[in-house]
Amino acid sequence: MSITYTWDVKTVDVKEIDGNADTVFNVHYILTGTDENENSETAYGTIALDTYDLSDFTAFADLTASIVESWTEAALGEEEVQVLKDVIAFKIAEKISPTEQRKTIGE
């Protein structure tokens, strides 16, 4: 099964930090995995960014989804990003071939 993963990192929390207006300090992310048959699942959450060193500050007007995605992946770390992808892959596999069922006991 081949899964394509896409990030939605358009929603962020901002505040002024060290005189830098609209500094992004939280990212609300959605990671969606879609297989070749259009089965998809998502994982979502919020991650706090390290704003201690703003020497490479990027003004809000100059931000792109690609920049915020790289910050999000760095803040989560490789291991956590892989866990999110593994959970999504598992959920897609469960959609295709469920291993569990819910049944109602008759009276």
C-alpha positions, 0 to 999 in steps of 0.5 A, spaced: 500 500 500 502 506 497 500 512 502 501 520 500 502 524 506 500 532 506 500 537 511 495 542 513 499 547 517 495 554 515 492 555 522 497 558 527 497 562 534 501 568 534 503 573 539 509 579 539 515 576 542 521 580 543 519 586 538 517 581 533 509 582 531 505 576 529 511 571 531 508 564 530 508 560 537 503 554 536 501 550 530 495 547 529 496 541 524 492 536 520 496 530 517 492 526 512 494 520 509 491 518 502 492 511 499 492 509 491 484 508 492 483 514 495 482 511 502 484 517 507 485 518 514 488 524 518 491 525 525 491 532 528 494 536 534 497 542 536 505 543 537 508 549 540 514 552 537 521 554 540 521 561 540 527 562 544 532 564 539 528 568 533 535 570 530 532 567 523 525 570 524 520 570 518 515 575 518 508 573 518 507 576 511 513 572 508 510 565 511 509 559 506 505 552 508 512 549 506 516 553 512 511 552 517 511 545 515 518 544 516 517 547 523 512 543 525 516 537 523 522 539 526 518 541 533 515 534 533 521 530 531 522 524 526 520 519 531 513 522 532 512 524 525 513 517 523 508 515 529 503 519 526 504 516 519 504 509 522 497 510 525 494 513 519 497 507 515 494 502 520 487 506 520 487 506 512 489 498 513 483 497 518 478 501 513 480 496 507 480 489 511 477 490 518 480 486 524 474 488 529 467 488 528 461 491 533 455 487 534 449 487 538 447 481 542 440 479 541 434 478 547 
